[in-house]
């Protein structure tokens, strides 16, 4: 369709023109931006979402991994609808908060106590503040390139580049936002991922200063590569020797096991941050862990080391949706989505091999990521996308969009329980077509 001069070509274009006058960049979250305008959702059902132009696609983004049961699951809708008729939020406690706390703690023996907040960012922030309150120390350590939300300290080196990331054996603390205080950078120690020897050498220089070591067992921005058992065990041993807390960020990865991705390892962190799937489609965050550490938030203590409140924390709508969602996500459901992701990773790897393209697929649990690299990256620096690779990822995503698939903008997919083997196989075939078409360009990049 060709628009008349000066008139939008579509409802989406018209809506975006209005949005740009009202919000910076026309959006409230950068991840929905695309050229020439965002896709505006009209409704979703199960594994599919339909936009305002009437186009329906299979949703492998699932709102950035947060919708474990897809869209508008009937049981969650019914539970939330019933709660909404009773009220959405109170300056009072609710029974559902207690019931949901009991359920989450039952999923993991390391979750002796839990506190609810409103986002993954807030959950990680609270873990850091709790660790500082417990240890009396200010500094934290984190993995280079790992995303942990918007908090100044945990976003350090999240977007480091070859021009500023420094020596691989001693990564620099690089700010994300302009104006980040120098003191923030001084209090964040950056360690390389999956390199125990180098990581411990760096940590040893700060052994009496660190409140916690923060690690994501499957860091999306660092390549969606699982942490090795050697790396996690080394961090656990080191933190125990030096009175430092080990904090797992499972905001994304809690979908990977009944009790989170930490089930992959023979260790337990002191604190775990959660979010995304535990909200049942609503904003949520939670931190859980050892009773002794969680007690720093106890408002009944003689000395409250970390006071914590929030107007919408543990609101009954989120608690209701979250409990309904997680009860549905039982061990059988966890196994099923992980098996679907295995099927996808295997199929994509075969499609890459058959096409001869210089690409690869990584992931774990119910997630995967496609890289425009011949060899699987092992860390953030190896996963870093240069201009050519970024262009190819965008090309793949545009191809998939046209074929009826939504993906996360890094080339990442998250599986939901609403999906079928046919959905997985269709995605693999759509990727196969793109790899065959672009194999020469990919091969040139891989040389």
DRENDO-1510 file (C-alpha; in Angstrom, 1 decimal, always signed):
<recs>
REC; n; res; u; v; w
REC; 1; UNK; +0.0; +0.0; +0.0 .
REC; 2; UNK; +1.3; +3.5; -0.9 .
REC; 3; UNK; +0.3; +6.3; +1.4 .
REC; 4; UNK; -0.8; +9.7; +0.2 .
REC; 5; UNK; +1.9; +12.3; +0.5 .
REC; 6; UNK; +2.1; +13.5; +4.2 .
REC; 7; UNK; -0.2; +10.7; +5.4 .
REC; 8; UNK; +1.0; +7.6; +7.4 .
REC; 9; UNK; +1.2; +4.4; +5.5 .
REC; 10; UNK; -0.2; +2.3; +8.4 .
REC; 11; UNK; -1.8; +2.6; +11.9 .
REC; 12; UNK; +1.6; +1.7; +13.4 .
REC; 13; UNK; +3.4; +4.5; +11.6 .
REC; 14; UNK; +0.7; +7.0; +12.7 .
REC; 15; UNK; +0.9; +5.8; +16.3 .
REC; 16; UNK; +4.7; +6.1; +16.3 .
REC; 17; UNK; +4.5; +9.6; +15.0 .
REC; 18; UNK; +2.4; +10.5; +18.0 .
REC; 19; UNK; +4.6; +8.5; +20.3 .
REC; 20; UNK; +7.7; +10.4; +19.3 .
REC; 21; UNK; +6.1; +13.7; +20.4 .
REC; 22; UNK; +5.4; +12.2; +23.8 .
REC; 23; UNK; +8.3; +9.9; +24.8 .
REC; 24; UNK; +12.0; +10.0; +24.1 .
REC; 25; UNK; +12.5; +8.0; +20.9 .
REC; 26; UNK; +8.8; +7.3; +21.0 .
REC; 27; UNK; +9.1; +4.4; +23.5 .
REC; 28; UNK; +9.4; +3.6; +27.2 .
REC; 29; UNK; +11.8; +0.7; +26.6 .
REC; 30; UNK; +14.4; +0.6; +24.0 .
REC; 31; UNK; +14.0; -3.1; +23.2 .
REC; 32; UNK; +10.8; -2.5; +21.2 .
REC; 33; UNK; +12.5; -0.1; +18.8 .
REC; 34; UNK; +12.9; -1.3; +15.2 .
REC; 35; UNK; +13.0; +0.4; +11.8 .
REC; 36; UNK; +10.9; +2.2; +10.6 .
REC; 37; UNK; +8.6; +1.9; +13.7 .
REC; 38; UNK; +7.8; -0.5; +16.5 .
REC; 39; UNK; +5.4; -3.3; +16.1 .
REC; 40; UNK; +2.3; -2.5; +18.2 .
REC; 41; UNK; +0.6; -5.6; +19.8 .
REC; 42; UNK; -3.2; -5.9; +19.7 .
REC; 43; UNK; -3.6; -9.1; +21.6 .
REC; 44; UNK; -1.9; -12.4; +22.4 .
REC; 45; UNK; -3.1; -15.9; +22.9 .
REC; 46; UNK; -1.0; -18.9; +23.7 .
REC; 47; UNK; +2.2; -19.0; +21.6 .
REC; 48; UNK; +1.0; -16.3; +19.2 .
REC; 49; UNK; +0.7; -12.5; +19.2 .
REC; 50; UNK; -1.3; -10.4; +16.8 .
REC; 51; UNK; -0.3; -6.8; +16.0 .
REC; 52; UNK; -2.6; -3.8; +15.3 .
REC; 53; UNK; -2.2; -4.4; +11.5 .
REC; 54; UNK; -3.7; -7.9; +12.0 .
REC; 55; UNK; -0.5; -9.9; +11.5 .
REC; 56; UNK; -0.1; -12.9; +13.7 .
REC; 57; UNK; +3.3; -14.4; +14.6 .
REC; 58; UNK; +4.7; -17.1; +16.9 .
REC; 59; UNK; +6.3; -15.3; +19.9 .
REC; 60; UNK; +9.7; -16.6; +20.7 .
REC; 61; UNK; +10.5; -13.4; +22.7 .
REC; 62; UNK; +7.8; -14.0; +25.3 .
REC; 63; UNK; +8.3; -10.4; +26.5 .
REC; 64; UNK; +12.0; -10.8; +27.0 .
REC; 65; UNK; +11.7; -14.4; +28.4 .
REC; 66; UNK; +9.1; -13.5; +31.1 .
REC; 67; UNK; +6.0; -15.3; +29.8 .
REC; 68; UNK; +6.7; -19.0; +30.5 .
REC; 69; UNK; +3.1; -20.0; +29.6 .
REC; 70; UNK; +2.7; -17.7; +26.6 .
REC; 71; UNK; -0.1; -15.1; +26.4 .
REC; 72; UNK; -3.4; -15.0; +28.3 .
REC; 73; UNK; -3.2; -18.5; +29.9 .
REC; 74; UNK; -6.8; -19.2; +30.9 .
REC; 75; UNK; -6.0; -20.3; +34.5 .
REC; 76; UNK; -3.9; -17.2; +35.1 .
REC; 77; UNK; -6.6; -14.9; +33.5 .
REC; 78; UNK; -9.3; -16.5; +35.6 .
REC; 79; UNK; -7.3; -16.1; +38.9 .
REC; 80; UNK; -6.3; -12.5; +38.2 .
REC; 81; UNK; -9.9; -11.6; +37.1 .
REC; 82; UNK; -11.2; -12.9; +40.4 .
REC; 83; UNK; -8.6; -11.0; +42.4 .
REC; 84; UNK; -9.2; -7.7; +40.5 .
REC; 85; UNK; -12.8; -7.8; +41.5 .
REC; 86; UNK; -11.6; -7.8; +45.1 .
REC; 87; UNK; -9.0; -5.0; +44.7 .
REC; 88; UNK; -5.6; -4.5; +43.1 .
REC; 89; UNK; -3.4; -3.2; +46.0 .
REC; 90; UNK; -3.8; -2.5; +49.7 .
REC; 91; UNK; -1.8; -0.9; +52.5 .
REC; 92; UNK; -2.4; -4.2; +54.2 .
REC; 93; UNK; -0.8; -7.6; +53.9 .
REC; 94; UNK; -2.7; -10.3; +52.0 .
REC; 95; UNK; -2.9; -14.1; +52.4 .
REC; 96; UNK; -1.8; -14.7; +48.8 .
REC; 97; UNK; +1.6; -13.2; +49.6 .
REC; 98; UNK; +2.2; -15.8; +52.3 .
REC; 99; UNK; +0.9; -18.7; +50.1 .
REC; 100; UNK; +3.2; -17.6; +47.3 .
REC; 101; UNK; +6.2; -17.2; +49.6 .
REC; 102; UNK; +5.6; -20.8; +50.8 .
REC; 103; UNK; +5.5; -22.1; +47.3 .
REC; 104; UNK; +8.7; -20.4; +46.1 .
REC; 105; UNK; +10.6; -21.5; +49.2 .
REC; 106; UNK; +9.4; -25.1; +48.5 .
REC; 107; UNK; +11.0; -25.1; +45.1 .
REC; 108; UNK; +14.6; -24.7; +46.3 .
REC; 109; UNK; +16.1; -25.8; +49.6 .
REC; 110; UNK; +18.4; -22.8; +49.6 .
REC; 111; UNK; +15.4; -20.5; +49.7 .
REC; 112; UNK; +14.9; -20.3; +53.5 .
REC; 113; UNK; +13.2; -16.9; +53.3 .
REC; 114; UNK; +11.9; -14.6; +50.5 .
REC; 115; UNK; +11.0; -11.0; +50.0 .
REC; 116; UNK; +9.0; -9.7; +47.0 .
REC; 117; UNK; +9.7; -6.5; +45.1 .
REC; 118; UNK; +8.6; -5.2; +41.7 .
REC; 119; UNK; +11.3; -5.9; +39.1 .
REC; 120; UNK; +14.4; -7.9; +38.3 .
REC; 121; UNK; +16.5; -4.7; +38.6 .
REC; 122; UNK; +15.0; -4.1; +42.1 .
REC; 123; UNK; +15.6; -7.7; +43.1 .
REC; 124; UNK; +19.3; -7.6; +42.1 .
REC; 125; UNK; +19.7; -4.1; +43.8 .
REC; 126; UNK; +18.3; -5.5; +47.0 .
REC; 127; UNK; +20.6; -8.5; +46.9 .
REC; 128; UNK; +23.6; -6.1; +46.7 .
REC; 129; UNK; +22.3; -3.9; +49.5 .
REC; 130; UNK; +21.5; -7.0; +51.6 .
REC; 131; UNK; +25.1; -8.3; +51.0 .
REC; 132; UNK; +26.6; -4.9; +52.0 .
REC; 133; UNK; +24.4; -4.8; +55.1 .
REC; 134; UNK; +25.4; -8.3; +56.1 .
REC; 135; UNK; +29.1; -8.0; +55.5 .
REC; 136; UNK; +29.7; -4.4; +56.3 .
REC; 137; UNK; +31.6; -4.1; +53.0 .
REC; 138; UNK; +30.9; -1.8; +50.0 .
REC; 139; UNK; +32.5; -3.3; +46.9 .
REC; 140; UNK; +31.0; -5.9; +44.7 .
REC; 141; UNK; +32.3; -8.1; +41.9 .
REC; 142; UNK; +30.5; -9.0; +38.7 .
REC; 143; UNK; +31.1; -10.7; +35.4 .
REC; 144; UNK; +32.1; -8.7; +32.4 .
REC; 145; UNK; +29.3; -8.0; +30.0 .
REC; 146; UNK; +26.6; -9.6; +32.2 .
REC; 147; UNK; +23.3; -7.7; +32.4 .
REC; 148; UNK; +21.8; -7.2; +35.9 .
REC; 149; UNK; +19.4; -4.3; +35.4 .
REC; 150; UNK; +19.5; -0.6; +35.7 .
REC; 151; UNK; +21.2; -0.1; +39.1 .
REC; 152; UNK; +24.4; +1.9; +38.7 .
REC; 153; UNK; +26.7; -0.6; +40.3 .
REC; 154; UNK; +25.5; -3.8; +38.6 .
REC; 155; UNK; +25.4; -2.2; +35.1 .
REC; 156; UNK; +29.1; -1.5; +35.1 .
REC; 157; UNK; +30.9; -3.0; +32.0 .
REC; 158; UNK; +27.5; -4.2; +30.6 .
REC; 159; UNK; +28.3; -2.4; +27.3 .
REC; 160; UNK; +32.1; -2.4; +27.3 .
REC; 161; UNK; +33.7; -2.4; +23.9 .
REC; 162; UNK; +37.2; -3.3; +22.5 .
REC; 163; UNK; +38.2; +0.4; +22.7 .
REC; 164; UNK; +37.6; +0.6; +26.5 .
REC; 165; UNK; +37.3; -2.9; +28.0 .
REC; 166; UNK; +41.1; -3.2; +28.9 .
REC; 167; UNK; +43.2; -6.3; +29.4 .
REC; 168; UNK; +41.3; -9.6; +29.4 .
REC; 169; UNK; +43.1; -10.7; +32.6 .
REC; 170; UNK; +42.0; -7.5; +34.3 .
REC; 171; UNK; +38.8; -6.0; +32.7 .
REC; 172; UNK; +38.2; -2.3; +33.3 .
REC; 173; UNK; +35.1; -1.0; +35.1 .
REC; 174; UNK; +33.3; +0.8; +32.2 .
REC; 175; UNK; +30.1; +2.9; +32.8 .
REC; 176; UNK; +27.0; +2.5; +30.8 .
REC; 177; UNK; +25.3; +5.9; +31.4 .
REC; 178; UNK; +27.1; +9.2; +31.1 .
REC; 179; UNK; +27.5; +10.9; +34.5 .
REC; 180; UNK; +28.1; +7.6; +36.4 .
REC; 181; UNK; +30.0; +8.6; +39.5 .
REC; 182; UNK; +33.6; +7.6; +39.7 .
REC; 183; UNK; +33.0; +6.1; +43.1 .
REC; 184; UNK; +30.6; +3.6; +41.5 .
REC; 185; UNK; +33.3; +2.4; +39.1 .
REC; 186; UNK; +35.8; +2.2; +42.0 .
REC; 187; UNK; +33.5; -0.1; +44.0 .
REC; 188; UNK; +32.8; -2.6; +41.2 .
REC; 189; UNK; +35.4; -5.3; +40.4 .
REC; 190; UNK; +35.0; -6.9; +37.0 .
REC; 191; UNK; +35.9; -10.5; +36.4 .
REC; 192; UNK; +36.1; -12.5; +33.2 .
REC; 193; UNK; +33.5; -15.2; +32.6 .
REC; 194; UNK; +34.3; -18.9; +32.8 .
REC; 195; UNK; +38.0; -18.3; +33.6 .
REC; 196; UNK; +38.4; -19.4; +37.2 .
REC; 197; UNK; +42.1; -18.7; +37.4 .
REC; 198; UNK; +41.9; -15.2; +36.1 .
REC; 199; UNK; +38.8; -14.4; +38.1 .
REC; 200; UNK; +40.3; -15.6; +41.4 .
REC; 201; UNK; +43.5; -13.7; +40.8 .
REC; 202; UNK; +41.4; -10.5; +40.4 .
REC; 203; UNK; +39.3; -11.3; +43.5 .
REC; 204; UNK; +42.3; -11.9; +45.6 .
REC; 205; UNK; +43.3; -8.2; +45.2 .
REC; 206; UNK; +40.0; -7.2; +46.9 .
REC; 207; UNK; +39.5; -10.2; +49.3 .
REC; 208; UNK; +38.8; -8.0; +52.4 .
REC; 209; UNK; +36.6; -5.4; +50.5 .
REC; 210; UNK; +33.9; -7.4; +48.7 .
REC; 211; UNK; +30.4; -7.7; +49.9 .
REC; 212; UNK; +29.4; -10.1; +47.2 .
REC; 213; UNK; +30.2; -11.8; +43.9 .
REC; 214; UNK; +27.3; -11.5; +41.5 .
REC; 215; UNK; +26.9; -14.1; +38.8 .
REC; 216; UNK; +24.3; -15.1; +36.3 .
REC; 217; UNK; +24.6; -18.9; +35.5 .
REC; 218; UNK; +23.6; -18.3; +31.9 .
REC; 219; UNK; +24.3; -14.6; +31.1 .
REC; 220; UNK; +22.3; -13.5; +28.1 .
REC; 221; UNK; +24.4; -10.5; +27.1 .
REC; 222; UNK; +27.7; -12.4; +27.7 .
REC; 223; UNK; +26.7; -14.9; +25.0 .
REC; 224; UNK; +24.0; -17.1; +26.6 .
REC; 225; UNK; +26.7; -19.6; +27.5 .
REC; 226; UNK; +26.3; -21.7; +30.7 .
REC; 227; UNK; +28.7; -21.1; +33.5 .
REC; 228; UNK; +31.0; -24.1; +33.9 .
REC; 229; UNK; +30.9; -26.1; +37.1 .
REC; 230; UNK; +34.5; -25.3; +37.6 .
REC; 231; UNK; +33.8; -21.5; +37.5 .
REC; 232; UNK; +30.9; -21.6; +39.8 .
REC; 233; UNK; +32.6; -24.0; +42.3 .
REC; 234; UNK; +35.7; -21.7; +42.3 .
REC; 235; UNK; +33.6; -18.7; +43.1 .
REC; 236; UNK; +31.7; -20.6; +45.8 .
REC; 237; UNK; +34.9; -21.8; +47.5 .
REC; 238; UNK; +36.5; -18.3; +47.3 .
REC; 239; UNK; +33.5; -16.5; +48.7 .
REC; 240; UNK; +33.2; -18.9; +51.6 .
REC; 241; UNK; +36.9; -18.5; +52.5 .
REC; 242; UNK; +36.8; -14.7; +52.5 .
REC; 243; UNK; +33.4; -14.0; +54.1 .
REC; 244; UNK; +31.9; -12.7; +50.9 .
REC; 245; UNK; +28.4; -13.6; +49.7 .
REC; 246; UNK; +27.7; -15.4; +46.5 .
REC; 247; UNK; +24.7; -14.0; +44.7 .
REC; 248; UNK; +23.0; -15.6; +41.7 .
REC; 249; UNK; +21.0; -13.5; +39.3 .
REC; 250; UNK; +18.3; -15.8; +38.2 .
REC; 251; UNK; +15.9; -13.2; +36.9 .
REC; 252; UNK; +16.0; -14.8; +33.5 .
REC; 253; UNK; +17.4; -18.2; +34.3 .
REC; 254; UNK; +14.9; -19.3; +37.0 .
REC; 255; UNK; +12.9; -20.8; +34.1 .
REC; 256; UNK; +15.8; -23.3; +33.5 .
REC; 257; UNK; +15.0; -25.7; +36.4 .
REC; 258; UNK; +12.2; -26.3; +39.0 .
REC; 259; UNK; +14.4; -24.5; +41.5 .
REC; 260; UNK; +16.3; -22.4; +39.0 .
REC; 261; UNK; +19.5; -22.9; +36.9 .
REC; 262; UNK; +21.4; -23.3; +40.1 .
REC; 263; UNK; +20.2; -26.9; +40.1 .
REC; 264; UNK; +22.9; -27.5; +37.4 .
REC; 265; UNK; +25.6; -27.0; +40.0 .
REC; 266; UNK; +26.6; -28.7; +43.2 .
REC; 267; UNK; +26.6; -25.4; +45.1 .
REC; 268; UNK; +24.0; -23.0; +46.7 .
REC; 269; UNK; +24.3; -19.3; +46.6 .
REC; 270; UNK; +23.7; -17.2; +49.6 .
REC; 271; UNK; +21.1; -15.0; +47.8 .
REC; 272; UNK; +19.2; -15.4; +44.6 .
REC; 273; UNK; +17.5; -12.6; +42.6 .
REC; 274; UNK; +14.4; -13.6; +40.6 .
REC; 275; UNK; +11.9; -11.9; +38.3 .
REC; 276; UNK; +10.2; -12.3; +34.9 .
REC; 277; UNK; +8.4; -15.7; +35.0 .
REC; 278; UNK; +7.6; -15.6; +38.7 .
REC; 279; UNK; +5.1; -12.7; +38.0 .
REC; 280; UNK; +2.8; -14.6; +35.8 .
REC; 281; UNK; +2.9; -11.8; +33.2 .
REC; 282; UNK; +2.9; -8.9; +35.7 .
REC; 283; UNK; +5.9; -6.8; +37.0 .
REC; 284; UNK; +7.7; -8.7; +39.8 .
REC; 285; UNK; +10.9; -9.3; +41.5 .
REC; 286; UNK; +12.0; -11.4; +44.5 .
REC; 287; UNK; +15.1; -12.2; +46.5 .
REC; 288; UNK; +15.5; -15.4; +48.4 .
REC; 289; UNK; +18.3; -17.1; +50.4 .
REC; 290; UNK; +19.8; -18.0; +53.7 .
REC; 291; UNK; +17.8; -17.0; +56.7 .
REC; 292; UNK; +20.8; -15.4; +58.4 .
REC; 293; UNK; +21.4; -13.1; +55.4 .
REC; 294; UNK; +17.7; -12.4; +54.8 .
REC; 295; UNK; +17.4; -11.3; +58.4 .
REC; 296; UNK; +19.2; -8.0; +57.6 .
REC; 297; UNK; +15.7; -6.9; +56.3 .
REC; 298; UNK; +13.8; -8.0; +59.4 .
REC; 299; UNK; +11.9; -4.9; +60.6 .
REC; 300; UNK; +11.4; -6.5; +64.0 .
REC; 301; UNK; +15.1; -6.7; +64.8 .
REC; 302; UNK; +16.7; -4.5; +67.4 .
REC; 303; UNK; +18.9; -3.1; +64.6 .
REC; 304; UNK; +17.4; -3.1; +61.1 .
REC; 305; UNK; +20.4; -3.2; +58.8 .
REC; 306; UNK; +18.5; -2.9; +55.6 .
REC; 307; UNK; +15.0; -1.4; +55.7 .
REC; 308; UNK; +13.0; -2.4; +52.7 .
REC; 309; UNK; +9.5; -1.4; +51.6 .
REC; 310; UNK; +7.7; -0.8; +48.3 .
REC; 311; UNK; +4.2; +0.5; +47.6 .
REC; 312; UNK; +3.4; -2.3; +45.1 .
REC; 313; UNK; +5.6; -5.0; +46.5 .
REC; 314; UNK; +3.7; -8.3; +46.9 .
REC; 315; UNK; +0.5; -6.7; +45.5 .
REC; 316; UNK; -2.2; -9.4; +45.3 .
REC; 317; UNK; -2.6; -9.2; +41.5 .
REC; 318; UNK; +1.0; -10.1; +40.9 .
REC; 319; UNK; +1.1; -12.6; +43.7 .
REC; 320; UNK; -2.1; -14.3; +42.4 .
REC; 321; UNK; -0.8; -14.4; +38.8 .
REC; 322; UNK; +2.7; -15.6; +40.0 .
REC; 323; UNK; +1.4; -18.4; +42.1 .
REC; 324; UNK; -1.0; -19.6; +39.4 .
REC; 325; UNK; +1.9; -19.5; +36.9 .
REC; 326; UNK; +4.4; -21.2; +39.0 .
REC; 327; UNK; +2.1; -24.0; +40.1 .
REC; 328; UNK; +1.5; -24.7; +36.4 .
REC; 329; UNK; +5.2; -24.7; +35.9 .
REC; 330; UNK; +5.8; -28.0; +37.6 .
REC; 331; UNK; +8.7; -30.4; +37.1 .
REC; 332; UNK; +7.0; -32.0; +34.1 .
REC; 333; UNK; +6.4; -28.6; +32.5 .
REC; 334; UNK; +10.0; -27.5; +33.1 .
REC; 335; UNK; +11.3; -30.7; +31.5 .
REC; 336; UNK; +9.0; -30.3; +28.5 .
REC; 337; UNK; +10.1; -26.7; +27.6 .
REC; 338; UNK; +13.7; -27.6; +28.1 .
REC; 339; UNK; +13.3; -30.5; +25.7 .
REC; 340; UNK; +11.7; -28.2; +23.2 .
REC; 341; UNK; +14.6; -25.9; +23.5 .
REC; 342; UNK; +17.0; -28.9; +23.0 .
REC; 343; UNK; +15.1; -29.7; +19.9 .
REC; 344; UNK; +15.4; -26.2; +18.6 .
REC; 345; UNK; +19.2; -25.9; +19.4 .
REC; 346; UNK; +19.8; -29.3; +17.7 .
REC; 347; UNK; +17.8; -28.4; +14.7 .
REC; 348; UNK; +19.4; -24.9; +14.3 .
REC; 349; UNK; +22.9; -26.4; +14.6 .
REC; 350; UNK; +22.0; -29.0; +11.9 .
REC; 351; UNK; +20.7; -26.2; +9.7 .
REC; 352; UNK; +23.9; -24.2; +10.1 .
REC; 353; UNK; +26.0; -27.3; +9.4 .
REC; 354; UNK; +23.9; -28.2; +6.3 .
REC; 355; UNK; +24.2; -24.7; +4.9 .
REC; 356; UNK; +27.9; -24.4; +5.6 .
REC; 357; UNK; +27.3; -21.0; +7.2 .
REC; 358; UNK; +29.7; -19.6; +9.7 .
REC; 359; UNK; +27.3; -19.4; +12.6 .
REC; 360; UNK; +26.5; -21.2; +15.8 .
REC; 361; UNK; +23.9; -21.6; +18.5 .
REC; 362; UNK; +24.3; -21.4; +22.3 .
REC; 363; UNK; +22.0; -21.6; +25.3 .
REC; 364; UNK; +20.7; -23.8; +28.0 .
REC; 365; UNK; +17.4; -24.7; +29.7 .
REC; 366; UNK; +14.6; -23.2; +27.7 .
REC; 367; UNK; +16.6; -20.5; +25.8 .
REC; 368; UNK; +18.9; -20.3; +22.8 .
REC; 369; UNK; +20.9; -17.6; +21.0 .
REC; 370; UNK; +22.2; -17.6; +17.4 .
REC; 371; UNK; +25.6; -16.1; +16.8 .
REC; 372; UNK; +27.2; -15.0; +13.5 .
REC; 373; UNK; +30.4; -16.8; +14.5 .
REC; 374; UNK; +31.9; -20.1; +13.4 .
REC; 375; UNK; +32.9; -21.1; +16.9 .
REC; 376; UNK; +30.8; -20.9; +20.0 .
REC; 377; UNK; +31.8; -18.0; +22.2 .
REC; 378; UNK; +33.0; -18.7; +25.7 .
REC; 379; UNK; +32.6; -15.2; +27.2 .
REC; 380; UNK; +31.4; -11.6; +26.6 .
REC; 381; UNK; +34.5; -10.6; +24.5 .
REC; 382; UNK; +34.1; -13.6; +22.2 .
REC; 383; UNK; +30.3; -13.0; +22.0 .
REC; 384; UNK; +30.7; -9.3; +21.2 .
REC; 385; UNK; +29.1; -8.3; +18.0 .
REC; 386; UNK; +30.9; -6.0; +15.6 .
REC; 387; UNK; +29.1; -4.0; +12.9 .
REC; 388; UNK; +29.0; -6.8; +10.3 .
REC; 389; UNK; +27.7; -9.3; +12.8 .
REC; 390; UNK; +25.1; -6.9; +14.1 .
REC; 391; UNK; +23.9; -6.3; +10.5 .
REC; 392; UNK; +23.6; -10.1; +9.9 .
REC; 393; UNK; +21.6; -10.6; +13.2 .
REC; 394; UNK; +19.2; -7.8; +12.1 .
REC; 395; UNK; +18.9; -9.5; +8.7 .
REC; 396; UNK; +18.1; -12.8; +10.3 .
REC; 397; UNK; +15.5; -11.2; +12.6 .
REC; 398; UNK; +13.8; -9.4; +9.7 .
REC; 399; UNK; +13.7; -12.6; +7.8 .
REC; 400; UNK; +12.1; -14.4; +10.7 .
REC; 401; UNK; +9.7; -11.5; +11.2 .
REC; 402; UNK; +8.5; -11.9; +7.6 .
REC; 403; UNK; +8.2; -15.6; +8.1 .
REC; 404; UNK; +6.0; -15.1; +11.2 .
REC; 405; UNK; +8.4; -15.4; +14.1 .
REC; 406; UNK; +9.2; -12.9; +16.9 .
REC; 407; UNK; +12.7; -13.1; +18.5 .
REC; 408; UNK; +14.7; -11.1; +21.0 .
REC; 409; UNK; +16.9; -8.5; +19.3 .
REC; 410; UNK; +20.1; -10.4; +20.1 .
REC; 411; UNK; +19.0; -13.4; +18.1 .
REC; 412; UNK; +17.7; -15.1; +21.3 .
REC; 413; UNK; +14.6; -17.2; +21.7 .
REC; 414; UNK; +12.7; -18.3; +24.8 .
REC; 415; UNK; +10.4; -21.2; +24.8 .
REC; 416; UNK; +6.9; -21.2; +26.4 .
REC; 417; UNK; +4.7; -24.1; +27.5 .
REC; 418; UNK; +2.2; -23.0; +24.9 .
REC; 419; UNK; +4.6; -24.1; +22.1 .
REC; 420; UNK; +4.5; -27.4; +20.2 .
REC; 421; UNK; +7.2; -29.4; +18.4 .
REC; 422; UNK; +5.6; -28.1; +15.1 .
REC; 423; UNK; +6.3; -24.5; +16.3 .
REC; 424; UNK; +9.9; -25.4; +17.0 .
REC; 425; UNK; +10.4; -27.2; +13.7 .
REC; 426; UNK; +8.9; -24.3; +11.8 .
REC; 427; UNK; +11.3; -21.9; +13.4 .
REC; 428; UNK; +14.2; -24.2; +12.5 .
REC; 429; UNK; +13.1; -24.4; +8.8 .
REC; 430; UNK; +12.7; -20.6; +8.6 .
REC; 431; UNK; +16.3; -20.2; +9.9 .
REC; 432; UNK; +17.5; -22.9; +7.5 .
REC; 433; UNK; +16.2; -20.8; +4.6 .
REC; 434; UNK; +18.1; -17.7; +5.8 .
REC; 435; UNK; +21.3; -19.6; +6.4 .
REC; 436; UNK; +21.2; -21.1; +2.9 .
REC; 437; UNK; +20.5; -17.7; +1.4 .
REC; 438; UNK; +23.2; -15.9; +3.3 .
REC; 439; UNK; +25.9; -18.6; +3.7 .
REC; 440; UNK; +28.4; -16.9; +1.4 .
REC; 441; UNK; +28.2; -13.7; +3.4 .
REC; 442; UNK; +28.5; -15.6; +6.6 .
REC; 443; UNK; +31.4; -17.7; +5.3 .
REC; 444; UNK; +33.3; -14.5; +4.4 .
REC; 445; UNK; +32.7; -13.1; +7.9 .
REC; 446; UNK; +34.0; -16.3; +9.4 .
REC; 447; UNK; +37.3; -16.3; +7.6 .
</recs>
